[in-house]
């Protein structure tokens, strides 16, 4: 992705060494065998967690869980599917605000296509990002704008997920529930610490060029000892990012925040529907706490999208609060099926829609074309 540096006169000029380091076309492609092995290991671990660990953790068995799921009406399946689509559409407001010029239908394609790839691979965020890059480039967006969007939405996602446990504890105390699980307390503490550090660094970089330079130099000293073969300094990257992100955040922070708020709110409603359908009757604060733990665990990259790990943490919280084990596990499986696995066929539809969508020459190629002709 094209980087820019600021000259003393205030004009932005492209830094060749940064552009080269940021362009995915110049990077050595990952081995397909290695990717397949990683996918197999991740899916295998997820299968073990789901098939063997989950029922033992919930102190139930799959036959009892299937008995509960067999009574879920078809209308509930339809409602959950519609809810997933609504939630994904809410997230398009975050994407369109971070990438000016991106339409909502395009953002929906990017979201489902990237998520479907990410949900198939452990640590699939990189694969999802590559999918996003490919799709957006085909629509004419510059590397610079795509990379800026990825960074901003990444920060917004991290901050929102680490904030959920804090909101959950507030919800528990609002309901006068003093039974706060130790896991939730730890998650809230870790979330507050992580979120505070990320937010402080992020705001410092945006607010002050001097702070951006200092942070970049500090990171250079640390990373330089671990990774000596680098094409650019972290300081140059941080200073460049500050210029690029400032414009996006200044105009799009509200839409990005509301988009994520809508996404998580809709998914929480789906979570409540799953609980109600299978007969889990707990206080809303407890249910939100279980939901928050699950959303936080999706960041664990050992399995695709945290599959198996997310469900384990959620079920453990529900059962600890007194939910019937079979009902709790059935509800979590139902929720996971629609919010995780259903994104794969939706992603296939997204890829098909992208394949027939109108394409446009990327910005850099349009600019470079006339220069080439003039030179010849």
C-alpha positions as CSV (number, residue, x, y, z in Angstrom):
1,X,0.0,0.0,0.0
2,X,1.4,3.4,-1.0
3,X,2.9,5.2,1.9
4,X,3.4,9.0,2.1
5,X,5.9,11.1,4.0
6,X,5.6,14.8,4.7
7,X,8.2,17.1,3.3
8,X,9.3,20.2,5.2
9,X,7.1,22.3,3.0
10,X,4.0,20.4,4.0
11,X,3.4,18.6,0.8
12,X,3.0,14.8,0.7
13,X,5.3,12.8,-1.5
14,X,5.5,9.1,-2.0
15,X,8.3,7.3,-0.2
16,X,9.6,4.6,-2.6
17,X,10.9,2.3,0.0
18,X,7.7,2.4,1.9
19,X,5.6,1.8,-1.2
20,X,7.7,-1.2,-2.1
21,X,7.4,-2.7,1.4
22,X,3.6,-2.1,1.4
23,X,2.7,-3.5,-1.9
24,X,1.3,-7.1,-1.6
25,X,2.2,-7.8,-5.2
26,X,5.9,-7.8,-4.3
27,X,5.7,-10.2,-1.5
28,X,6.4,-13.9,-1.8
29,X,3.2,-15.8,-1.8
30,X,2.5,-18.2,1.1
31,X,3.0,-21.9,0.5
32,X,-0.3,-23.6,-0.3
33,X,0.9,-26.7,1.5
34,X,1.7,-24.7,4.6
35,X,-1.7,-22.9,4.5
36,X,-3.5,-26.3,4.0
37,X,-1.6,-27.8,7.0
38,X,-2.5,-24.8,9.2
39,X,-6.1,-25.0,8.1
40,X,-6.2,-28.7,8.9
41,X,-4.6,-28.3,12.3
42,X,-7.0,-25.4,13.2
43,X,-10.1,-27.2,12.1
44,X,-9.0,-30.3,13.8
45,X,-8.5,-28.5,17.1
46,X,-11.9,-26.9,16.7
47,X,-13.5,-30.2,16.1
48,X,-11.9,-31.7,19.2
49,X,-13.0,-28.8,21.3
50,X,-16.6,-29.0,19.9
51,X,-17.1,-32.7,19.9
52,X,-15.2,-33.7,23.1
53,X,-14.5,-30.7,25.3
54,X,-17.7,-28.8,25.0
55,X,-20.1,-31.5,26.3
56,X,-17.7,-32.4,29.1
57,X,-17.3,-28.8,30.1
58,X,-21.1,-28.3,30.1
59,X,-21.5,-31.7,31.9
60,X,-24.0,-32.9,29.3
61,X,-23.9,-35.0,26.1
62,X,-24.7,-34.4,22.5
63,X,-27.8,-36.6,22.4
64,X,-29.5,-34.3,25.0
65,X,-28.3,-31.2,23.0
66,X,-29.8,-32.6,19.7
67,X,-33.0,-33.3,21.5
68,X,-33.2,-29.6,22.4
69,X,-32.2,-28.4,19.0
70,X,-34.8,-30.6,17.3
71,X,-37.6,-28.6,18.9
72,X,-36.3,-25.3,17.4
73,X,-39.0,-24.0,15.0
74,X,-38.2,-23.2,11.4
75,X,-39.3,-19.6,11.8
76,X,-36.5,-19.2,14.4
77,X,-33.9,-20.3,11.8
78,X,-35.3,-17.8,9.3
79,X,-35.3,-15.0,12.0
80,X,-31.7,-15.8,12.9
81,X,-30.6,-15.7,9.3
82,X,-32.3,-12.4,8.7
83,X,-30.7,-11.1,11.9
84,X,-27.2,-12.1,10.8
85,X,-27.7,-10.2,7.5
86,X,-29.0,-7.1,9.3
87,X,-25.9,-7.3,11.7
88,X,-23.5,-7.6,8.8
89,X,-25.2,-4.7,7.0
90,X,-24.8,-2.6,10.2
91,X,-21.1,-3.2,9.9
92,X,-21.1,-1.7,6.4
93,X,-21.4,1.7,8.0
94,X,-18.0,1.1,9.7
95,X,-16.4,0.1,6.4
96,X,-17.9,2.9,4.2
97,X,-16.8,5.5,6.8
98,X,-13.2,4.1,6.8
99,X,-12.9,3.9,3.0
100,X,-14.5,6.9,1.3
101,X,-16.2,6.1,-2.0
102,X,-17.1,2.5,-0.9
103,X,-20.8,1.9,-1.3
104,X,-22.8,-0.2,1.2
105,X,-23.5,-3.0,-1.2
106,X,-19.7,-3.2,-1.9
107,X,-19.0,-3.1,1.9
108,X,-21.4,-6.0,2.4
109,X,-19.6,-8.0,-0.2
110,X,-16.2,-7.2,1.3
111,X,-17.5,-8.1,4.8
112,X,-19.0,-11.5,3.9
113,X,-16.2,-12.5,1.5
114,X,-13.4,-11.6,3.9
115,X,-15.2,-13.2,6.9
116,X,-15.8,-16.5,5.0
117,X,-12.1,-16.8,4.2
118,X,-11.1,-15.8,7.8
119,X,-13.5,-18.3,9.3
120,X,-11.8,-21.2,7.5
121,X,-8.3,-20.6,8.7
122,X,-6.7,-20.2,12.1
123,X,-5.5,-16.7,12.5
124,X,-7.6,-16.0,9.4
125,X,-7.5,-12.3,9.8
126,X,-4.5,-12.1,7.4
127,X,-6.4,-14.1,4.8
128,X,-9.5,-12.0,5.2
129,X,-7.3,-8.8,4.8
130,X,-5.9,-10.2,1.6
131,X,-9.4,-10.9,0.3
132,X,-10.4,-7.4,1.2
133,X,-7.4,-6.0,-0.6
134,X,-8.1,-8.0,-3.8
135,X,-11.7,-7.0,-3.9
136,X,-11.2,-3.3,-3.2
137,X,-8.4,-3.0,-5.7
138,X,-10.6,-4.4,-8.4
139,X,-13.0,-1.6,-7.7
140,X,-10.3,1.0,-8.2
141,X,-9.4,1.9,-4.7
142,X,-5.7,2.8,-4.0
143,X,-3.4,0.8,-1.8
144,X,-3.1,3.8,0.5
145,X,-6.8,4.1,1.1
146,X,-7.3,0.3,1.6
147,X,-4.5,0.0,4.1
148,X,-5.7,3.0,6.0
149,X,-9.2,1.5,6.2
150,X,-7.8,-1.8,7.4
151,X,-5.8,-0.2,10.2
152,X,-8.6,2.1,11.4
153,X,-11.3,-0.6,11.4
154,X,-8.8,-3.0,13.1
155,X,-8.3,-0.5,15.9
156,X,-12.0,0.1,16.2
157,X,-12.7,-3.7,16.4
158,X,-10.1,-4.3,19.1
159,X,-11.3,-1.4,21.2
160,X,-14.9,-2.5,20.9
161,X,-14.2,-6.1,21.9
162,X,-12.1,-5.3,24.9
163,X,-14.8,-2.8,26.0
164,X,-17.5,-5.5,26.1
165,X,-16.3,-7.2,29.4
166,X,-16.4,-3.8,31.1
167,X,-19.9,-3.2,29.9
168,X,-20.8,-6.7,31.1
169,X,-19.6,-6.0,34.7
170,X,-21.6,-2.8,34.8
171,X,-24.7,-4.8,33.6
172,X,-24.2,-7.4,36.3
173,X,-23.9,-4.8,39.1
174,X,-26.9,-2.9,37.6
175,X,-28.9,-6.1,38.2
176,X,-27.4,-6.4,41.7
177,X,-25.7,-9.6,40.8
178,X,-22.6,-9.9,42.9
179,X,-21.7,-13.3,41.4
180,X,-19.1,-12.0,38.9
181,X,-17.0,-14.9,37.5
182,X,-13.3,-14.7,38.0
183,X,-12.8,-15.3,34.2
184,X,-15.0,-12.2,33.5
185,X,-13.1,-10.1,36.1
186,X,-9.8,-11.2,34.5
187,X,-11.1,-10.5,31.0
188,X,-12.4,-7.1,32.1
189,X,-9.1,-6.2,33.7
190,X,-7.1,-7.4,30.7
191,X,-9.6,-5.6,28.4
192,X,-9.3,-2.3,30.3
193,X,-5.5,-2.5,30.4
194,X,-5.2,-3.5,26.7
195,X,-7.9,-1.0,25.5
196,X,-6.4,1.8,27.6
197,X,-2.9,1.3,26.2
198,X,-4.2,1.0,22.6
199,X,-6.5,4.0,23.0
200,X,-3.7,6.1,24.6
201,X,-1.2,5.3,21.9
202,X,-3.8,5.8,19.1
203,X,-4.9,9.2,20.5
204,X,-1.3,10.3,21.1
205,X,-0.3,9.5,17.5
206,X,-3.2,11.3,16.1
207,X,-2.9,14.4,18.4
208,X,0.8,15.0,18.2
209,X,3.4,14.5,15.6
210,X,6.1,14.7,18.3
211,X,4.4,11.8,20.1
212,X,4.1,9.8,16.9
213,X,7.9,10.2,16.3
214,X,8.7,9.3,19.9
215,X,6.5,6.2,19.8
216,X,7.9,5.2,16.4
217,X,11.5,5.5,17.6
218,X,10.7,3.5,20.8
219,X,9.2,0.7,18.7
220,X,12.1,0.8,16.3
221,X,14.5,0.1,19.2
222,X,12.4,-2.8,20.4
223,X,11.7,-4.3,17.0
224,X,15.2,-3.7,15.7
225,X,16.6,-6.2,18.2
226,X,14.2,-8.8,17.1
227,X,13.8,-8.1,13.4
228,X,16.8,-6.6,11.7
229,X,15.9,-7.2,8.1
230,X,13.3,-4.4,7.6
231,X,12.7,-2.3,4.5
232,X,11.5,0.7,6.5
233,X,11.6,2.2,10.0
234,X,8.6,2.0,12.3
235,X,9.0,5.8,12.9
236,X,8.4,6.5,9.2
237,X,5.4,4.2,9.2
238,X,3.8,5.8,12.3
239,X,4.3,9.3,11.1
240,X,2.8,8.4,7.7
241,X,-0.1,6.6,9.3
242,X,-0.8,9.6,11.4
243,X,-1.4,11.8,8.4
244,X,-3.6,9.2,6.7
245,X,-5.7,8.1,9.7
246,X,-6.4,11.6,10.9
247,X,-8.6,12.5,7.9
248,X,-10.6,9.2,8.2
249,X,-11.1,9.4,12.0
250,X,-12.0,13.1,11.9
251,X,-14.9,12.6,9.5
252,X,-15.8,9.0,10.0
253,X,-15.4,8.2,13.7
254,X,-19.2,8.5,14.5
255,X,-20.3,6.3,11.6
256,X,-17.6,3.7,12.4
257,X,-18.6,3.6,16.1
258,X,-22.4,3.4,15.3
259,X,-21.8,0.7,12.8
260,X,-20.0,-1.5,15.3
261,X,-22.5,-0.7,18.0
262,X,-25.3,-1.8,15.7
263,X,-23.4,-4.9,14.7
264,X,-22.8,-6.0,18.3
265,X,-26.3,-5.0,19.4
266,X,-28.0,-7.0,16.7
267,X,-25.8,-10.1,17.5
268,X,-26.7,-9.7,21.2
269,X,-30.4,-9.8,20.2
270,X,-29.7,-13.0,18.2
271,X,-27.9,-14.4,21.3
272,X,-31.0,-13.7,23.4
273,X,-33.3,-15.3,20.8
274,X,-31.1,-18.5,20.9
275,X,-31.2,-18.5,24.7
276,X,-35.0,-18.0,24.8
277,X,-35.6,-20.6,22.2
278,X,-33.7,-23.3,24.1
279,X,-35.1,-22.4,27.5
280,X,-32.1,-20.7,29.1
281,X,-33.7,-18.3,31.6
282,X,-31.0,-16.0,33.2
283,X,-30.8,-12.3,34.0
284,X,-30.0,-10.1,31.0
285,X,-26.8,-8.9,32.6
286,X,-25.6,-12.5,33.0
287,X,-26.5,-13.3,29.4
288,X,-24.6,-10.2,28.2
289,X,-21.6,-11.2,30.3
290,X,-21.6,-14.6,28.6
291,X,-22.0,-12.9,25.2
292,X,-19.1,-10.5,26.0
293,X,-16.8,-13.4,26.9
294,X,-17.6,-15.1,23.7
295,X,-17.0,-12.0,21.5
296,X,-13.7,-11.4,23.3
297,X,-12.5,-15.0,22.7
298,X,-13.1,-14.7,18.9
299,X,-9.8,-12.9,18.9
300,X,-8.0,-16.1,19.9
301,X,-6.3,-17.3,16.7
302,X,-5.7,-21.0,17.5
303,X,-8.8,-22.0,15.6
304,X,-10.7,-20.4,12.7
305,X,-12.5,-17.4,14.3
306,X,-11.9,-18.9,17.8
307,X,-14.3,-21.7,16.9
308,X,-14.6,-24.1,19.9
309,X,-12.8,-21.7,22.2
310,X,-15.5,-19.1,22.0
311,X,-18.2,-21.7,22.7
312,X,-16.3,-23.2,25.6
313,X,-16.0,-19.8,27.4
314,X,-19.6,-18.9,26.8
315,X,-21.0,-22.3,27.9
316,X,-18.8,-22.3,31.0
317,X,-20.2,-18.9,32.0
318,X,-23.9,-19.9,31.4
319,X,-23.6,-23.2,33.3
320,X,-21.8,-21.5,36.2
321,X,-24.8,-19.2,36.6
322,X,-27.2,-22.1,36.8
323,X,-28.4,-22.6,33.2
324,X,-29.4,-26.2,32.3
325,X,-26.3,-27.7,30.6
326,X,-28.1,-29.2,27.6
327,X,-30.1,-26.0,27.0
328,X,-27.1,-23.8,27.4
329,X,-24.9,-25.8,25.0
330,X,-27.8,-26.0,22.5
331,X,-28.2,-22.3,22.5
332,X,-24.5,-21.6,22.1
333,X,-24.3,-24.1,19.2
334,X,-27.3,-22.5,17.5
335,X,-25.9,-19.0,17.9
336,X,-22.4,-20.1,16.6
337,X,-24.0,-21.8,13.6
338,X,-25.6,-18.7,12.4
339,X,-23.0,-16.1,13.4
340,X,-19.9,-18.1,12.4
341,X,-20.6,-21.0,10.1
342,X,-23.4,-19.3,8.2
343,X,-20.9,-16.6,7.1
344,X,-19.2,-19.2,4.9
345,X,-22.1,-19.8,2.4
346,X,-22.9,-16.1,2.6
347,X,-19.3,-15.4,1.7
348,X,-19.6,-17.7,-1.3
349,X,-22.6,-15.6,-2.4
350,X,-20.4,-12.5,-1.8
351,X,-17.6,-13.8,-4.0
352,X,-20.1,-14.6,-6.7
353,X,-21.6,-11.1,-6.5
354,X,-18.1,-9.6,-6.7
355,X,-17.2,-11.7,-9.8
356,X,-20.0,-10.0,-11.7
357,X,-19.7,-6.6,-10.2
358,X,-18.3,-3.8,-12.4
359,X,-14.5,-3.5,-12.1
360,X,-12.4,-0.3,-12.3
361,X,-8.7,0.3,-12.9
362,X,-6.9,1.0,-9.6
363,X,-6.0,4.6,-8.9
364,X,-2.2,4.1,-9.1
365,X,-2.5,2.4,-12.5
366,X,-4.6,5.3,-13.9
367,X,-2.1,7.8,-12.8
368,X,0.9,5.8,-14.0
369,X,-0.6,5.2,-17.4
370,X,-0.3,8.8,-18.8
371,X,3.2,9.1,-17.3
372,X,4.4,6.0,-19.2
373,X,3.0,7.3,-22.5
374,X,4.5,10.7,-22.0
375,X,7.9,9.1,-21.3
376,X,7.8,7.1,-24.5
